[in-house]
Amino acid sequence: MNEGFILSNKIRKAIFIEIASGEKRIERIAKKQHLIKRVAKNAAEELKNHGIIEEMEDGYKLTEEGAKLYAKMKGSDEL
């Protein structure tokens, strides 16, 4: 279910991959991916609301569920 949610939107997918790769700051992700910061922030909020990422003091990181999803999707070449 969450895989489709991530893959159905290229911005959510980009944010998810960046956070999974260790980037924590939405501002840096937006700049790197050439996204409008507000759009990137909205996508991050959607991922957060689905329990895929969580917000920390220093930025975002994958939740345990998010890490499992990333491993599963990477293993099946969905990413």
C-alpha positions as a printed NumPy array, in Angstrom:
array([[ 0.   ,  0.   ,  0.   ],
       [ 2.678,  2.511,  0.975],
       [ 4.837,  1.5  , -1.989],
       [ 2.142,  2.667, -4.392],
       [ 1.723,  5.853, -2.377],
       [ 5.44 ,  6.627, -2.776],
       [ 5.765,  5.547, -6.408],
       [ 2.604,  7.299, -7.594],
       [ 4.18 , 10.723, -7.079],
       [ 7.635, 11.582, -8.427],
       [ 8.214, 14.261, -5.78 ],
       [ 7.35 , 11.918, -2.889],
       [ 9.576,  9.3  , -4.484],
       [12.498, 11.755, -4.791],
       [12.097, 12.926, -1.18 ],
       [11.861,  9.32 ,  0.046],
       [15.02 ,  8.265, -1.816],
       [16.976, 11.325, -0.641],
       [16.009, 10.782,  3.005],
       [16.749,  7.055,  2.696],
       [20.177,  8.022,  1.336],
       [20.896, 10.075,  4.445],
       [19.867, 13.608,  3.504],
       [17.941, 15.207,  6.359],
       [17.155, 18.749,  5.208],
       [14.184, 19.431,  2.914],
       [15.814, 22.68 ,  1.738],
       [18.853, 20.769,  0.429],
       [16.693, 18.065, -1.143],
       [14.562, 20.7  , -2.882],
       [17.637, 22.464, -4.25 ],
       [19.305, 19.23 , -5.369],
       [16.117, 17.91 , -7.035],
       [15.189, 21.338, -8.479],
       [11.912, 21.414, -6.569],
       [ 9.983, 24.324, -5.11 ],
       [10.668, 24.201, -1.373],
       [ 6.962, 24.394, -0.445],
       [ 6.147, 21.461, -2.779],
       [ 8.99 , 19.407, -1.304],
       [ 7.82 , 20.25 ,  2.224],
       [ 4.247, 19.176,  1.364],
       [ 5.508, 15.852, -0.016],
       [ 7.563, 15.317,  3.147],
       [ 4.465, 16.035,  5.266],
       [ 2.508, 13.431,  3.281],
       [ 5.257, 10.856,  3.859],
       [ 5.327, 11.797,  7.538],
       [ 1.547, 11.43 ,  7.853],
       [ 1.833,  7.913,  6.399],
       [ 4.471,  6.949,  8.973],
       [ 7.229,  6.568,  6.369],
       [ 9.484,  9.372,  7.599],
       [ 9.713, 11.27 , 10.872],
       [10.843, 14.767, 11.721],
       [13.775, 15.115, 14.118],
       [15.476, 18.207, 15.508],
       [18.084, 18.073, 12.75 ],
       [15.712, 17.176,  9.896],
       [13.971, 14.072,  8.6  ],
       [14.787, 10.368,  8.71 ],
       [13.063,  7.134,  7.781],
       [10.888,  5.485, 10.393],
       [11.378,  1.784, 11.053],
       [ 8.499,  1.173,  8.638],
       [10.108,  3.497,  6.08 ],
       [13.424,  1.642,  6.333],
       [11.662, -1.696,  5.764],
       [ 9.833, -0.254,  2.757],
       [13.059,  1.129,  1.313],
       [14.848, -2.224,  1.675],
       [11.901, -4.068,  0.101],
       [11.552, -1.615, -2.794],
       [15.279, -1.462, -3.463],
       [15.465, -5.26 , -3.421],
       [12.679, -5.554, -5.987],
       [14.076, -2.801, -8.253],
       [11.067, -0.529, -7.742],
       [13.365,  2.4  , -7.003]])
